[in-house]
């Protein structure tokens, strides 16, 4: 099954769209109200900023995870294509931080490949269940300020319960 990024689950996307609109409008108004020597460089910088931020937004909303019988594949918010077979997974888990945000991860130690899937994907609980039916998934707790990479590098993550 294919799981897509849930735009409604991330209120920062609305803020991102509003910032894009404000920057674009300000640059447009500057062209007509400020002398050209100032407005042209300002417009160019604003256009580059809008283009870059829109690229981030587009890649984020176009990201997806596809769960197969033999593994997972997908497109990351960075635009990179990822693929991992279940037989190559050396560790899988569901990490929860102190705010309650969850990250499903799959790690291949041989290739040093880590796939992190935040709970901002539609039907996240179904995704966890689908992967759990093919791969053991343990539950972990992140401490305040701790990243998933730091937790996994410790080698002794706090396991709260297995699934």
DSSP file (Angstrom, degrees, kcal/mol; ACC not computed):
  #  RESIDUE AA STRUCTURE BP1 BP2  ACC     N-H-->O    O-->H-N    N-H-->O    O-->H-N    TCO  KAPPA ALPHA  PHI   PSI    X-CA   Y-CA   Z-CA
    1    1 A X              0   0    0      0, 0.0    66,-2.7     0, 0.0     2,-0.5   0.000 360.0 360.0 360.0 150.1    0.0    0.0    0.0
    2    2 A X  E     -A   66   0A   0     64,-0.2     2,-0.5    62,-0.0    64,-0.2  -0.843 360.0-163.1-101.1 130.6    1.1    3.6   -0.7
    3    3 A X  E     -A   65   0A   0     62,-3.5    62,-2.6    -2,-0.5     2,-0.3  -0.958  10.2-162.4-114.3 126.4    1.2    6.0    2.2
    4    4 A X  E     -A   64   0A   0     -2,-0.5   118,-2.9    60,-0.2    60,-0.2  -0.714  30.7 -88.4-109.7 158.2    1.4    9.7    1.4
    5    5 A X  B     -D  121   0B   0     58,-1.4     2,-0.9    -2,-0.3   116,-0.3  -0.410  39.2-132.4 -63.0 133.8    2.4   12.8    3.4
    6    6 A X    >   -     0   0    0    114,-3.2     3,-1.1     1,-0.2     4,-0.4  -0.796  18.0-169.8 -95.6 102.1   -0.7   14.2    5.2
    7    7 A X  G >  S+     0   0    0     -2,-0.9     3,-1.1     1,-0.3     6,-0.2   0.836  85.7  57.9 -60.0 -33.8   -0.7   18.0    4.6
    8    8 A X  G 3  S+     0   0    0      1,-0.2    -1,-0.3    -3,-0.1     3,-0.1   0.742  97.8  61.5 -70.4 -22.2   -3.4   18.5    7.2
    9    9 A X  G <  S+     0   0    0     -3,-1.1     2,-0.6   111,-0.2    -1,-0.2   0.593  98.7  61.1 -80.4 -10.3   -1.3   16.9    9.9
   10   10 A X    X   -     0   0    0     -3,-1.1     3,-1.7    -4,-0.4     4,-0.5  -0.854  58.0-176.5-122.6  96.7    1.4   19.6    9.6
   11   11 A X  T >> S+     0   0    0     -2,-0.6     4,-1.4     1,-0.3     3,-0.6   0.700  78.9  74.8 -65.7 -17.4    0.3   23.1   10.3
   12   12 A X  H 3> S+     0   0    0      1,-0.2     4,-2.4     2,-0.2    -1,-0.3   0.767  85.2  65.1 -65.6 -23.4    3.7   24.4    9.4
   13   13 A X  H <> S+     0   0    0     -3,-1.7     4,-2.3    -6,-0.2    -1,-0.2   0.884  99.7  50.5 -66.5 -36.7    2.8   23.9    5.8
   14   14 A X  H <> S+     0   0    0     -3,-0.6     4,-2.3    -4,-0.5    -1,-0.2   0.920 110.8  49.0 -64.5 -43.0    0.1   26.5    6.0
   15   15 A X  H  X S+     0   0    0     -4,-1.4     4,-2.6     1,-0.2    -2,-0.2   0.902 109.4  53.3 -61.3 -41.1    2.6   28.9    7.5
   16   16 A X  H  X S+     0   0    0     -4,-2.4     4,-2.2     1,-0.2    -2,-0.2   0.913 109.7  47.4 -61.3 -43.1    5.0   28.0    4.7
   17   17 A X  H  X S+     0   0    0     -4,-2.3     4,-2.2     2,-0.2    -1,-0.2   0.895 111.8  50.3 -65.6 -39.7    2.4   28.9    2.1
   18   18 A X  H  X S+     0   0    0     -4,-2.3     4,-2.5     2,-0.2    -2,-0.2   0.910 109.8  50.1 -65.2 -41.6    1.5   32.1    3.8
   19   19 A X  H  X S+     0   0    0     -4,-2.6     4,-2.7     2,-0.2     5,-0.3   0.913 109.6  51.8 -62.5 -42.5    5.2   33.2    3.9
   20   20 A X  H  X S+     0   0    0     -4,-2.2     4,-2.5     1,-0.2    -2,-0.2   0.932 111.4  46.9 -58.0 -46.0    5.6   32.4    0.2
   21   21 A X  H  X S+     0   0    0     -4,-2.2     4,-2.5     2,-0.2    -2,-0.2   0.909 113.5  47.8 -64.2 -42.8    2.6   34.6   -0.6
   22   22 A X  H  X S+     0   0    0     -4,-2.5     4,-2.7     2,-0.2     5,-0.2   0.920 113.3  47.2 -66.0 -44.4    3.8   37.5    1.6
   23   23 A X  H  X S+     0   0    0     -4,-2.7     4,-2.4     2,-0.2     5,-0.2   0.925 114.1  47.7 -63.7 -44.0    7.3   37.4    0.2
   24   24 A X  H  X S+     0   0    0     -4,-2.5     4,-2.3    -5,-0.3    -2,-0.2   0.924 114.2  46.4 -63.3 -44.0    6.0   37.2   -3.4
   25   25 A X  H  X S+     0   0    0     -4,-2.5     4,-2.7     2,-0.2     5,-0.2   0.907 112.3  50.4 -65.3 -41.7    3.5   40.1   -2.8
   26   26 A X  H  X S+     0   0    0     -4,-2.7     4,-2.2     2,-0.2    -1,-0.2   0.906 111.8  47.7 -63.7 -41.4    6.2   42.2   -1.1
   27   27 A X  H  X S+     0   0    0     -4,-2.4     4,-1.5    -5,-0.2    -1,-0.2   0.908 112.2  49.8 -65.9 -41.0    8.6   41.7   -4.0
   28   28 A X  H  X S+     0   0    0     -4,-2.3     4,-0.8     1,-0.2    -2,-0.2   0.927 112.8  46.3 -63.1 -45.4    5.9   42.5   -6.5
   29   29 A X  H >X S+     0   0    0     -4,-2.7     4,-1.4     1,-0.2     3,-0.6   0.866 107.0  58.6 -65.4 -35.9    4.9   45.7   -4.6
   30   30 A X  H 3X S+     0   0    0     -4,-2.2     4,-2.2     1,-0.2    -1,-0.2   0.857  97.8  60.6 -62.8 -34.6    8.6   46.7   -4.3
   31   31 A X  H 3< S+     0   0    0     -4,-1.5    -1,-0.2     1,-0.2    -2,-0.2   0.867 113.8  35.8 -60.2 -35.5    9.0   46.7   -8.0
   32   32 A X  H << S+     0   0    0     -4,-0.8    -1,-0.2    -3,-0.6    -2,-0.2   0.624 126.5  35.4 -94.6 -14.3    6.3   49.4   -8.4
   33   33 A X  H  < S+     0   0    0     -4,-1.4     2,-0.3    -3,-0.1    -3,-0.2   0.618 107.0  60.6-116.3 -15.5    7.1   51.5   -5.3
   34   34 A X  S  < S-     0   0    0     -4,-2.2     5,-0.1    -5,-0.2    -1,-0.0  -0.861  94.2 -89.6-115.6 147.6   10.8   51.4   -4.7
   35   35 A X    >>  -     0   0    0     -2,-0.3     4,-2.9     1,-0.1     3,-1.7  -0.197  39.6-114.6 -54.7 147.6   13.5   52.7   -7.1
   36   36 A X  H 3> S+     0   0    0      1,-0.3     4,-2.2     2,-0.2     5,-0.4   0.802 112.0  65.2 -57.2 -34.0   14.7   50.1   -9.6
   37   37 A X  H 34 S+     0   0    0      1,-0.2     4,-0.3     2,-0.2    -1,-0.3   0.795 117.0  28.2 -62.3 -26.7   18.2   50.0   -8.2
   38   38 A X  H <> S+     0   0    0     -3,-1.7     4,-1.8     2,-0.1    -2,-0.2   0.816 120.4  52.2 -97.6 -43.2   16.8   48.6   -4.9
   39   39 A X  H  X S+     0   0    0     -4,-2.9     4,-2.9     1,-0.2     5,-0.2   0.845 102.8  57.6 -70.0 -34.0   13.7   46.8   -6.2
   40   40 A X  H  X S+     0   0    0     -4,-2.2     4,-2.4    -5,-0.2    -1,-0.2   0.961 111.0  40.4 -64.9 -51.7   15.4   44.7   -8.9
   41   41 A X  H  > S+     0   0    0     -5,-0.4     4,-2.6    -4,-0.3     5,-0.2   0.902 117.0  51.6 -62.2 -37.2   17.9   43.0   -6.5
   42   42 A X  H  X S+     0   0    0     -4,-1.8     4,-2.5     1,-0.2    -2,-0.2   0.918 110.1  48.5 -62.5 -43.4   15.2   42.6   -3.9
   43   43 A X  H  X S+     0   0    0     -4,-2.9     4,-2.5     2,-0.2    -2,-0.2   0.897 111.5  49.8 -63.6 -41.4   12.9   41.1   -6.5
   44   44 A X  H  X S+     0   0    0     -4,-2.4     4,-2.3     2,-0.2    -2,-0.2   0.927 112.3  46.7 -64.4 -45.6   15.6   38.6   -7.6
   45   45 A X  H  X S+     0   0    0     -4,-2.6     4,-2.5     1,-0.2    -2,-0.2   0.918 113.8  48.6 -62.8 -43.1   16.4   37.6   -4.1
   46   46 A X  H  X S+     0   0    0     -4,-2.5     4,-3.0    -5,-0.2     5,-0.2   0.903 110.2  51.5 -63.8 -41.1   12.7   37.1   -3.3
   47   47 A X  H  X S+     0   0    0     -4,-2.5     4,-2.5     2,-0.2    -1,-0.2   0.914 111.1  47.4 -63.3 -42.3   12.2   35.1   -6.5
   48   48 A X  H  X S+     0   0    0     -4,-2.3     4,-2.6     2,-0.2    -2,-0.2   0.929 113.4  48.8 -63.3 -44.5   15.1   32.8   -5.6
   49   49 A X  H  X S+     0   0    0     -4,-2.5     4,-2.7     2,-0.2     5,-0.3   0.931 112.6  47.1 -60.9 -47.2   13.7   32.4   -2.0
   50   50 A X  H  X S+     0   0    0     -4,-3.0     4,-2.6     1,-0.2     5,-0.2   0.918 112.5  50.4 -61.6 -43.7   10.2   31.7   -3.2
   51   51 A X  H  X S+     0   0    0     -4,-2.5     4,-1.9    -5,-0.2    -2,-0.2   0.922 113.6  44.8 -60.5 -46.1   11.5   29.1   -5.8
   52   52 A X  H  X S+     0   0    0     -4,-2.6     4,-1.9     2,-0.2    -2,-0.2   0.929 115.4  46.0 -65.6 -46.9   13.6   27.3   -3.1
   53   53 A X  H  X S+     0   0    0     -4,-2.7     4,-2.5     1,-0.2    -2,-0.2   0.891 111.8  52.0 -66.7 -38.8   10.9   27.3   -0.5
   54   54 A X  H  X S+     0   0    0     -4,-2.6     4,-3.1    -5,-0.3    -1,-0.2   0.892 107.2  54.1 -63.6 -37.4    8.3   26.1   -3.0
   55   55 A X  H  X S+     0   0    0     -4,-1.9     4,-2.4    -5,-0.2    -2,-0.2   0.908 109.4  47.2 -61.1 -42.7   10.7   23.3   -4.0
   56   56 A X  H  X S+     0   0    0     -4,-1.9     4,-2.2     2,-0.2    -2,-0.2   0.937 114.0  47.8 -62.8 -47.2   10.9   22.1   -0.4
   57   57 A X  H  X S+     0   0    0     -4,-2.5     4,-2.4     2,-0.2     5,-0.2   0.933 112.6  48.5 -59.6 -47.8    7.1   22.3    0.0
   58   58 A X  H  X S+     0   0    0     -4,-3.1     4,-1.6     1,-0.2    -1,-0.2   0.926 112.0  47.9 -61.2 -47.1    6.6   20.4   -3.3
   59   59 A X  H  X S+     0   0    0     -4,-2.4     4,-0.6    -5,-0.2    -1,-0.2   0.879 111.5  52.4 -62.3 -37.4    9.0   17.6   -2.4
   60   60 A X  H >< S+     0   0    0     -4,-2.2     3,-1.0     1,-0.2    -2,-0.2   0.951 112.5  41.9 -64.4 -50.2    7.5   17.3    1.1
   61   61 A X  H 3< S+     0   0    0     -4,-2.4   -56,-0.2     1,-0.2    -1,-0.2   0.703 114.3  53.2 -74.3 -17.5    3.9   16.9   -0.2
   62   62 A X  H 3< S+     0   0    0     -4,-1.6    -1,-0.2    -5,-0.2    -2,-0.2   0.489  84.7 110.7 -92.3  -3.7    5.0   14.6   -3.0
   63   63 A X    <<  +     0   0    0     -3,-1.0   -58,-1.4    -4,-0.6     2,-0.3  -0.368  43.3 168.3 -71.2 152.1    6.9   12.2   -0.7
   64   64 A X  E     -AB   4  75A   0     11,-1.4    11,-1.8   -60,-0.2     2,-0.4  -0.982  31.2-136.5-157.3 162.4    5.4    8.7   -0.1
   65   65 A X  E     -AB   3  74A   0    -62,-2.6   -62,-3.5    -2,-0.3     2,-0.5  -0.998  15.4-162.5-125.3 130.1    6.2    5.3    1.3
   66   66 A X  E     -AB   2  73A   0      7,-3.8     7,-2.2    -2,-0.4     2,-0.6  -0.964   7.7-154.1-115.5 118.5    5.2    2.2   -0.6
   67   67 A X  E     - B   0  72A   0    -66,-2.7     5,-0.2    -2,-0.5     2,-0.2  -0.827  16.8-177.8 -96.9 124.5    5.1   -1.1    1.4
   68   68 A X        -     0   0    0      3,-3.6     3,-0.3    -2,-0.6    -2,-0.0  -0.564  42.9-101.6-109.1 174.7    5.6   -4.2   -0.6
   69   69 A X  S    S+     0   0    0      1,-0.2     3,-0.1    -2,-0.2    -1,-0.0   0.806 123.3  35.0 -65.5 -29.1    5.6   -7.9    0.4
   70   70 A X  S    S-     0   0    0      1,-0.1    16,-2.7    16,-0.1    17,-0.5   0.400 129.5 -46.4-109.9   2.2    9.4   -7.9    0.4
   71   71 A X  E     - C   0  85A   0     14,-0.3    -3,-3.6    -3,-0.3     2,-0.3  -0.994  62.5 -71.4 165.5-161.8   10.2   -4.4    1.7
   72   72 A X  E     +BC  67  84A   0     12,-2.7    12,-3.0    -2,-0.3     2,-0.3  -0.926  32.9 174.3-128.4 153.0    9.6   -0.7    1.4
   73   73 A X  E     +BC  66  83A   0     -7,-2.2    -7,-3.8    -2,-0.3     2,-0.3  -0.928  16.2 129.6-145.1 169.4   10.4    1.9   -1.2
   74   74 A X  E     -BC  65  82A   0      8,-2.1     8,-2.6    -2,-0.3     2,-0.4  -0.991  50.7 -81.2 169.0-172.9    9.5    5.6   -1.6
   75   75 A X  E     -BC  64  81A   0    -11,-1.8   -11,-1.4    -2,-0.3     6,-0.2  -0.991  39.2-139.2-124.2 126.0   10.4    9.1   -2.2
   76   76 A X    >   -     0   0    0      4,-3.2     3,-2.4    -2,-0.4   -14,-0.1  -0.337  28.7-106.3 -80.2 163.0   11.8   11.2    0.7
   77   77 A X  T 3  S+     0   0    0      1,-0.3    -1,-0.1     2,-0.1   -15,-0.1   0.737 122.4  62.2 -59.7 -20.5   10.9   14.9    1.3
   78   78 A X  T 3  S-     0   0    0      2,-0.1    -1,-0.3   -19,-0.1     3,-0.1   0.475 121.5-109.5 -81.6  -2.0   14.4   15.6    0.0
   79   79 A X  S <  S+     0   0    0     -3,-2.4     2,-0.3     1,-0.3    -2,-0.1   0.475  74.5 136.4  89.1   2.8   13.4   14.1   -3.3
   80   80 A X        -     0   0    0      1,-0.0    -4,-3.2    -5,-0.0     2,-0.4  -0.631  52.9-129.5 -86.5 140.5   15.6   11.0   -2.9
   81   81 A X  E     -C   75   0A   0     -2,-0.3     2,-0.3    -6,-0.2    -6,-0.2  -0.765  28.6-169.6 -88.1 132.2   14.3    7.6   -3.9
   82   82 A X  E     +C   74   0A   0     -8,-2.6    -8,-2.1    -2,-0.4     2,-0.3  -0.901  11.2 176.5-123.0 152.3   14.8    5.0   -1.1
   83   83 A X  E     +C   73   0A   0     -2,-0.3     2,-0.3   -10,-0.2   -10,-0.2  -0.963   1.4 174.3-153.6 136.4   14.3    1.2   -1.1
   84   84 A X  E     -C   72   0A   0    -12,-3.0   -12,-2.7    -2,-0.3     2,-0.3  -0.966  21.3-141.3-147.2 128.8   15.0   -1.4    1.5
   85   85 A X  E >>  -C   71   0A   0     -2,-0.3     3,-1.3   -14,-0.2     4,-0.5  -0.629  22.8-125.3 -84.0 145.5   14.2   -5.1    1.5
   86   86 A X  G >4 S+     0   0    0    -16,-2.7     3,-1.3    -2,-0.3   -15,-0.1   0.866 109.4  61.7 -58.9 -36.2   13.0   -6.7    4.8
   87   87 A X  G 34 S+     0   0    0    -17,-0.5    -1,-0.3     1,-0.3   -16,-0.1   0.729 104.1  49.4 -65.0 -20.2   15.8   -9.2    4.6
   88   88 A X  G <4 S+     0   0    0     -3,-1.3     2,-0.4    20,-0.0    22,-0.3   0.516  84.4 108.4 -95.6  -5.3   18.4   -6.4    4.8
   89   89 A X    <<  +     0   0    0     -3,-1.3    19,-0.3    -4,-0.5     3,-0.1  -0.596  38.5 176.0 -74.8 123.1   16.8   -4.7    7.8
   90   90 A X  S    S+     0   0    0     17,-3.0     2,-0.3    -2,-0.4    18,-0.2   0.622  70.4  16.1-100.2 -17.5   18.9   -5.1   11.0
   91   91 A X  E     +E  107   0C   0     16,-1.6    16,-3.0     2,-0.0     2,-0.3  -0.967  60.9 176.0-155.5 138.3   16.7   -3.0   13.2
   92   92 A X  E     +E  106   0C   0     -2,-0.3    46,-2.1    14,-0.2     2,-0.3  -0.996  16.5 149.7-142.1 142.9   13.2   -1.5   13.1
   93   93 A X  E     -Ef 105 138C   0     12,-2.0    12,-2.8    -2,-0.3     2,-0.5  -0.988  44.4-119.0-163.4 171.1   11.3    0.4   15.6
   94   94 A X  E     -Ef 104 139C   0     44,-3.1    46,-2.4    -2,-0.3     2,-0.4  -0.952  33.3-163.7-121.3 106.3    8.8    3.0   16.5
   95   95 A X  E     -Ef 103 140C   0      8,-2.8     8,-2.6    -2,-0.5     2,-0.4  -0.764   2.0-164.3 -96.2 135.6   10.4    5.9   18.4
   96   96 A X  E     -Ef 102 141C   0     44,-2.0    46,-2.9    -2,-0.4     6,-0.2  -0.973   6.5-150.7-120.3 131.0    8.3    8.3   20.4
   97   97 A X    >   -     0   0    0      4,-2.4     3,-1.8    -2,-0.4    46,-0.1  -0.363  38.2 -91.5 -92.7 179.6    9.6   11.7   21.7
   98   98 A X  T 3  S+     0   0    0      1,-0.3    46,-0.1    44,-0.2    -1,-0.1   0.723 125.3  56.2 -67.1 -20.2    8.4   13.5   24.8
   99   99 A X  T 3  S-     0   0    0      2,-0.1    -1,-0.3     1,-0.0     3,-0.1   0.568 119.6-107.9 -85.3  -7.6    5.8   15.5   22.8
  100  100 A X  S <  S+     0   0    0     -3,-1.8    -2,-0.1     1,-0.3     2,-0.1   0.358  70.6 144.4  97.7  -5.4    4.2   12.2   21.6
  101  101 A X        -     0   0    0     -5,-0.1    -4,-2.4     1,-0.0     2,-0.4  -0.445  37.0-148.4 -66.7 140.8    5.5   12.5   18.0
  102  102 A X  E     -E   96   0C   0     -6,-0.2    17,-1.9    -2,-0.1     2,-0.4  -0.871  15.5-167.5-118.0 147.0    6.4    9.2   16.5
  103  103 A X  E     -EG  95 118C   0     -8,-2.6    -8,-2.8    -2,-0.4     2,-0.4  -0.983  10.0-153.5-132.3 120.7    8.9    8.1   14.0
  104  104 A X  E     -EG  94 117C   0     13,-2.9    13,-3.4    -2,-0.4     2,-0.4  -0.792  24.4-172.7 -86.9 133.1    8.9    4.6   12.4
  105  105 A X  E     -EG  93 116C   0    -12,-2.8   -12,-2.0    -2,-0.4     2,-0.4  -0.962  22.6-166.1-132.9 150.7   12.4    3.6   11.3
  106  106 A X  E     -EG  92 115C   0      9,-2.0     9,-2.9    -2,-0.4     2,-0.4  -0.999  16.0-165.6-128.3 132.2   14.1    0.9    9.4
  107  107 A X  E     -EG  91 114C   0    -16,-3.0   -17,-3.0    -2,-0.4   -16,-1.6  -0.977  15.1-165.2-127.9 131.9   17.9    0.5    9.6
  108  108 A X  E  >> - G   0 113C   0      5,-2.9     5,-2.1    -2,-0.4     4,-0.8  -0.932   6.8-170.7-111.7 103.8   20.2   -1.6    7.4
  109  109 A X  T  45S+     0   0    0     -2,-0.6     3,-0.3   -21,-0.2    -1,-0.1   0.857  81.0  59.0 -65.7 -36.7   23.5   -1.8    9.3
  110  110 A X  T  45S+     0   0    0    -22,-0.3    -1,-0.2     1,-0.2   -21,-0.1   0.898 120.2  26.9 -61.2 -42.2   25.4   -3.3    6.3
  111  111 A X  T  45S-     0   0    0    -23,-0.2    -1,-0.2    -3,-0.2    -2,-0.2   0.406 104.4-126.1 -98.2   0.5   24.7   -0.4    4.0
  112  112 A X  T  <5 +     0   0    0     -4,-0.8     2,-0.5    -3,-0.3    -3,-0.2   0.926  56.3 155.5  50.0  50.2   24.4    2.1    6.9
  113  113 A X  E   < -G  108   0C   0     -5,-2.1    -5,-2.9     2,-0.0     2,-0.5  -0.928  23.6-173.1-111.3 127.3   21.0    3.1    5.5
  114  114 A X  E     -G  107   0C   0     -2,-0.5     2,-0.6    -7,-0.2    -7,-0.2  -0.981   6.8-165.8-122.7 122.8   18.3    4.6    7.8
  115  115 A X  E     -G  106   0C   0     -9,-2.9    -9,-2.0    -2,-0.5     2,-0.5  -0.946   9.1-168.5-106.4 122.0   14.7    5.2    6.6
  116  116 A X  E     -G  105   0C   0     -2,-0.6     2,-0.5   -11,-0.2   -11,-0.2  -0.946   5.2-172.8-113.2 127.8   12.8    7.5    9.0
  117  117 A X  E     -G  104   0C   0    -13,-3.4   -13,-2.9    -2,-0.5     4,-0.1  -0.933  13.2-150.8-122.4 106.7    9.0    7.9    8.6
  118  118 A X  E >   -G  103   0C   0     -2,-0.5     3,-0.8   -15,-0.2   -15,-0.2  -0.287  31.0-106.0 -73.3 163.0    7.4   10.5   10.8
  119  119 A X  T 3  S+     0   0    0    -17,-1.9     5,-0.2     1,-0.3    -1,-0.1   0.217 101.0  95.4 -74.8  18.6    3.8   10.2   11.9
  120  120 A X  T 3   +     0   0    0    -18,-0.1  -114,-3.2     4,-0.1     2,-0.4   0.234  61.2  99.8 -92.2  12.6    2.8   12.9    9.4
  121  121 A X  B X  S-D    5   0B   0     -3,-0.8     3,-0.8  -116,-0.3  -116,-0.2  -0.797  86.2 -98.9 -98.1 143.1    1.9   10.3    6.8
  122  122 A X  T 3  S+     0   0    0   -118,-2.9     5,-0.1    -2,-0.4    -1,-0.1  -0.262 105.9  10.9 -58.2 143.5   -1.8    9.4    6.3
  123  123 A X  T 3> S+     0   0    0      3,-0.1     4,-2.1     1,-0.1     3,-0.3   0.882  77.8 167.4  54.6  44.5   -2.9    6.2    8.0
  124  124 A X  H <> S+     0   0    0     -3,-0.8     4,-2.5     1,-0.2     5,-0.2   0.875  71.0  54.2 -58.3 -41.3    0.4    6.0   10.0
  125  125 A X  H  > S+     0   0    0      1,-0.2     4,-2.3     2,-0.2    -1,-0.2   0.885 108.3  50.0 -63.3 -37.5   -0.9    3.4   12.4
  126  126 A X  H  > S+     0   0    0     -3,-0.3     4,-2.9     2,-0.2    -1,-0.2   0.895 108.7  53.2 -64.2 -39.8   -1.8    1.1    9.4
  127  127 A X  H  X S+     0   0    0     -4,-2.1     4,-2.4     2,-0.2     5,-0.2   0.932 109.4  47.9 -59.9 -46.6    1.7    1.7    8.1
  128  128 A X  H  X S+     0   0    0     -4,-2.5     4,-2.8     1,-0.2    -2,-0.2   0.926 113.4  48.0 -60.7 -45.0    3.2    0.6   11.4
  129  129 A X  H  X S+     0   0    0     -4,-2.3     4,-1.7     2,-0.2    -2,-0.2   0.905 110.6  51.3 -63.1 -41.6    0.9   -2.5   11.4
  130  130 A X  H  < S+     0   0    0     -4,-2.9     4,-0.4     1,-0.2    -1,-0.2   0.913 114.5  42.2 -64.3 -42.6    1.7   -3.4    7.9
  131  131 A X  H >X S+     0   0    0     -4,-2.4     4,-2.0     1,-0.2     3,-1.4   0.897 111.2  56.8 -70.2 -38.9    5.5   -3.2    8.4
  132  132 A X  H 3< S+     0   0    0     -4,-2.8    -2,-0.2     1,-0.3    -1,-0.2   0.804  99.8  59.5 -61.3 -29.4    5.1   -5.0   11.8
  133  133 A X  T 3< S+     0   0    0     -4,-1.7    -1,-0.3     1,-0.2    -2,-0.2   0.687 118.5  29.7 -73.5 -15.9    3.5   -7.9   10.0
  134  134 A X  T <4 S+     0   0    0     -3,-1.4     2,-0.3    -4,-0.4    -2,-0.2   0.574 129.0  29.5-112.7 -16.6    6.6   -8.4    7.9
  135  135 A X  S  < S-     0   0    0     -4,-2.0    -1,-0.3    -5,-0.1     2,-0.1  -0.994  84.4-106.7-149.4 131.3    9.3   -7.1   10.3
  136  136 A X        -     0   0    0     -2,-0.3     2,-0.5    -3,-0.1   -44,-0.2  -0.439  37.8-164.8 -61.1 132.1    9.7   -7.1   14.1
  137  137 A X        -     0   0    0     -2,-0.1    26,-1.5    -5,-0.1   -44,-0.3  -0.980   1.0-159.3-123.8 121.0    9.3   -3.5   15.3
  138  138 A X  E     -fH  93 162C   0    -46,-2.1   -44,-3.1    -2,-0.5     2,-0.5  -0.638  17.5-121.4 -97.4 158.9   10.3   -2.5   18.7
  139  139 A X  E     -fH  94 161C   0     22,-1.9    21,-1.9   -46,-0.2    22,-0.8  -0.857  32.3-179.5-102.3 132.6    9.1    0.6   20.7
  140  140 A X  E     -fH  95 159C   0    -46,-2.4   -44,-2.0    -2,-0.5     2,-0.5  -0.879  19.9-138.8-128.3 158.7   11.6    3.2   21.8
  141  141 A X  E     -f   96   0C   0     17,-1.3     2,-0.4    -2,-0.3    17,-0.4  -0.980  12.9-146.0-121.8 126.4   11.5    6.4   23.7
  142  142 A X        -     0   0    0    -46,-2.9   -44,-0.2    -2,-0.5     2,-0.1  -0.723  17.5-132.6 -87.0 136.8   13.5    9.5   22.8
  143  143 A X    >   -     0   0    0     -2,-0.4     3,-2.2     1,-0.2   -45,-0.1  -0.402  46.7 -67.8 -79.7 165.3   14.7   11.7   25.6
  144  144 A X  T 3  S+     0   0    0      1,-0.3    -1,-0.2    -2,-0.1     3,-0.1  -0.320 122.6   4.2 -57.1 127.4   14.3   15.5   25.4
  145  145 A X  T 3  S+     0   0    0      1,-0.3     2,-0.3    -3,-0.1    -1,-0.3   0.401  99.4 131.0  79.2  -2.3   16.5   16.9   22.7
  146  146 A X    <   -     0   0    0     -3,-2.2    -1,-0.3     4,-0.0     2,-0.2  -0.660  46.7-145.4 -87.8 137.3   17.7   13.4   21.6
  147  147 A X     >  -     0   0    0     -2,-0.3     4,-2.1    -3,-0.1     5,-0.1  -0.564  24.7-113.9 -93.5 163.5   17.6   12.5   17.9
  148  148 A X  H  > S+     0   0    0      1,-0.2     4,-2.5     2,-0.2     5,-0.2   0.899 117.8  54.9 -62.3 -40.8   16.9    9.1   16.5
  149  149 A X  H  > S+     0   0    0      1,-0.2     4,-2.2     2,-0.2    -1,-0.2   0.905 108.1  48.7 -60.3 -41.8   20.4    8.8   15.2
  150  150 A X  H  > S+     0   0    0      2,-0.2     4,-1.7     1,-0.2    -1,-0.2   0.908 110.8  51.0 -64.3 -41.7   21.8    9.5   18.7
  151  151 A X  H  X S+     0   0    0     -4,-2.1     4,-0.6     1,-0.2     5,-0.3   0.913 113.2  44.5 -62.0 -43.5   19.5    6.9   20.2
  152  152 A X  H >< S+     0   0    0     -4,-2.5     3,-0.6     1,-0.2    -1,-0.2   0.843 110.2  54.4 -72.6 -32.9   20.6    4.3   17.8
  153  153 A X  H 3< S+     0   0    0     -4,-2.2    -1,-0.2     1,-0.2    -2,-0.2   0.816  95.4  68.9 -69.1 -30.3   24.3    5.1   18.1
  154  154 A X  H 3< S-     0   0    0     -4,-1.7    -1,-0.2    -5,-0.2    -2,-0.2   0.839  91.4-148.5 -55.8 -33.2   24.1    4.7   21.8
  155  155 A X  S << S+     0   0    0     -4,-0.6    -1,-0.1    -3,-0.6    -3,-0.1   0.335  80.9  72.5  79.8  -9.4   23.6    1.0   21.2
  156  156 A X        +     0   0    0     -5,-0.3    -4,-0.1     2,-0.0    -3,-0.1  -0.413  67.3 178.3-133.1  59.6   21.5    0.7   24.4
  157  157 A X        -     0   0    0      1,-0.1     2,-0.8    -5,-0.1   -15,-0.1  -0.289  39.5-104.9 -65.6 148.9   18.2    2.4   23.5
  158  158 A X        -     0   0    0    -17,-0.4   -17,-1.3     1,-0.0     2,-0.6  -0.629  37.3-155.3 -73.7 111.3   15.5    2.5   26.1
  159  159 A X  E     -H  140   0C   0     -2,-0.8   -19,-0.2   -19,-0.2     3,-0.1  -0.796  16.4-178.0 -93.9 125.2   13.0   -0.1   25.0
  160  160 A X  E     -     0   0C   0    -21,-1.9     2,-0.3    -2,-0.6    -1,-0.2   0.852  65.4 -29.4 -92.1 -38.1    9.5    0.5   26.3
  161  161 A X  E     -H  139   0C   0    -22,-0.8   -22,-1.9     0, 0.0    -1,-0.4  -0.901  58.8-116.8-173.5 149.5    7.8   -2.6   24.7
  162  162 A X  E      H  138   0C   0     -2,-0.3   -24,-0.2   -24,-0.2   -69,-0.0  -0.568 360.0 360.0 -90.4 157.2    8.1   -4.8   21.7
  163  163 A X              0   0    0    -26,-1.5   -25,-0.1    -2,-0.2    -1,-0.1   0.366 360.0 360.0-115.4 360.0    5.4   -5.1   19.1
